[in-house]
Amino acid sequence: MIDFHTHTLFSDGVLNPSEMVRRARVKGYRAIALTDHVDGSTLDFVLPRIIKVSRELNHFQPTIVIPGVEITHAPPAQIPDLVEQARKLGARVVLVHGESPVEPVEPGTNRAAIEAGVDILAHPGFINLEEVRWAVRNGVRLEITARSGHSLTNGHVARLARQAGALLVIDTDAHAPGDLITRERAGQILVGAGLDEKQAEEVLANNENLLHTVFQAG
């Protein structure tokens, strides 16, 4: 499993980074991104610490740890600046918390994230077809999520992505050890979102390709 969306004690997760990575390793993970929630008040505090612990863990154990952030509930007009700051500070993967149907995310967040060229738009909810087409143009990946609640619109996201040719990835949005999944479970979630087995394998390959992209950028 390659997972680009997890949270630790640096935001609202329950594990410190070392335990999150250890739990992922036991689950069979090849790579995990630590992408704690940030906004303008916490970005420059959280990200350097995620980068530091990622570097240390990559030295001492085999699961690849990728430092990143999930920009969360920031006003849409602020998102481009935060994405730029995150990249300058050294984030290897940048997510924005999309317009999930189970949270009061400000309308316009999906569009702002796509226009800012984030790596992944997390759980984008009832994203519209025009936005999905913009995601294709800007190389933004749309997330199929294993997270309860956010996953309610997986089928909608998968359908529009297939229609427009958008890249999908699958992540857990893990906040606790029980949220981590196996690659087999990821495949089941993708099929449950309406993809056939071949399409599900293509999404898993997208996760693999993003991992290669992250390495090339580094």
N, C-alpha and C positions, 0 to 999 in steps of 0.2 A: 504494500500500500504506500502511495505517495500522497500526502495530505498537506494542503496549503492553507489551512484555516483552523487554528487552535488557540486556546487562551489559557493563561497561567495566572498565578497570584499577582502578576503585574497589572491585571485588570480584574475581571470577575471570574476567573478560573479558580479551582480549588487546590491545584498542585503547583509546587515550585517548578521551574523549568527542567531541572534535572530529573525530577520524578516523572514529569510528563513525557520526557524523552525516553526514560527507562521503560515506562509502561508501553509506549509505542513500540519500542524494540521488542519487548516480549510478545506483542501482538503481531509481530512480523513486519513492521514498517521498515521500508527502505529509506524514506526521507520524511521529515516533518517540518513544517514552517510554524514558528511561534509568532502569532499575529495578534497581539493584544490590542484591545480597544484603545484608541487615542482620539483626542481632539486638539485644539490649539493650546490647551493648558497643560497637556501631558506628553505631547509628542516628543519634545526634546528631553524629557525625563525618562520615559519608558524605553524608547528605541535604543539609545546607547547601551542600556543594561541588557537588552535582548541581544544586541550585537556581541557584547562581551561574553555572555554565557554561551551563545551559539559557538563562538570561536573556541572557547574552552572545551565544550562538549564534543566538538568535532575533532579535537586533539586526543581526547581520552576514550572515546567509544565509537562504534562503527555506524550507527544510524546518522544519516546526514541531517544536520539541523540548519534551517534557513531562517535568518532574521527578517522579520517583516512587521507590518502593522495593519490593523483594520480601522480606518477612519470612520468614526461612528457618531451618527446624529449631529454632525457638523452642519451648519447652514450651507445649502448648496453653493452659494456664491463664494464661500470660503474653501471649498473642496480643492479647486485647482492649486491654490497656494499651499495647502497642506500636503497634497501629493508631491509637489515640487520640493518642499522642505524634507519630506520623508526620504525621497531619493537622494537629496544632497547629504542627509545624515547617514546614509548607508543602508537603507532598507533594500533587501534583495527582491522582495515581493511586496506590492502594495495592493491592499483590498479596500473597498469602500462598502460599508454596511448598506445594502440596498433596501428598497422599499418593501420590506417584508409585510405580509398582511396581518401579522400578529404584533406589530409595534407601530407607534405613531411617527414613523419616519416622514420628514417633510417632503411633500411632493416636489419633484425636480431633482431629487438626489440621484436617481438613476442616470438621468441625462447629464448632470454635472460630472458624475464619475466617468461616464463614457467619454465625454468631451475632454476630460483631463487625462485620458489614456491610462487608466489604472490597469494593473495586470488582471485582476479578477473583480467582477461585480458580484458581491456575495448575495445569496438569496434575494434575487431581484423582484420577487413577488409578481404582481400583474403587470410586468413590463409590457410595453406595447411594441407592435411590429416595427414602427419607425425607429424606436430606440434600439431594437435588436439589429436593424440594418446599420445604424450608426456604429454599433459595437463591432460589426463585421469590418467596416471601413477603418476603424481605429485599432483593430487588433485586440479588443477587450474580450476576455473570456467570461462567459456566464456560468454561474455555479449551480449545479445540482447538489442539494444539501441533504445530509443524513440527520440534520437537527430537527427534533420534533417541533411542530408549529411552523417554522420557516419552510418545512418541506411540503406544506399544503399546496404550494403552487409549482412544485417540481414538474408536473405534467404539462402545465401551461408553458413554462420556460422551455422545456424540451421540445414541445410542438413548434413554437415560434422559432427556436434555434434551427430546427430541421428545415423549416420553411425558408429561412433567410440565409442559411449556411453559416451560422455563427458557431464559434468554438465553445464547447461545453467542457467543464471540468467537474469532478466530484470531490467534495470535501466533507469533513465531519462537523466543523464549527464546535469542536470538542471543548467542553469546560470542565469535565471530570473524566476519570479513567474509564468509566462505563460508556462514554461517548465514542471512544476509539473503535474502529471497525476493521475487519479483515478485507482483503481484496475481493474475496468471494461475496461478502456482504455488500460491498460497494456495487458489484455487478447486479445483485438482486435489487438494490435501490434504483439503479438505472433502468432495469427492465420494468420495475414498478412505475417508473415515470413515463412509460410508454415506448421505450426504445426496444428494438429487438436485440438479440445477443451480439450480433455483429456491430451494431451501433454502440452498444454498451462497451464493447472492447475498444472501439475507436475513442470513446471518451476517456477510458483508462489510459490509452496511448497519449491523449492530449496532456494528461498529468505528467506522463513520462517526458513528453517533448518540452513542457514548461520547465521541468527540472533541468534539462539540457540547456535551455535558454538562460536560466539563472546562472549556471556554471559559466557559460560563455560570457555573460555580462560581468562576471567577477574576474 
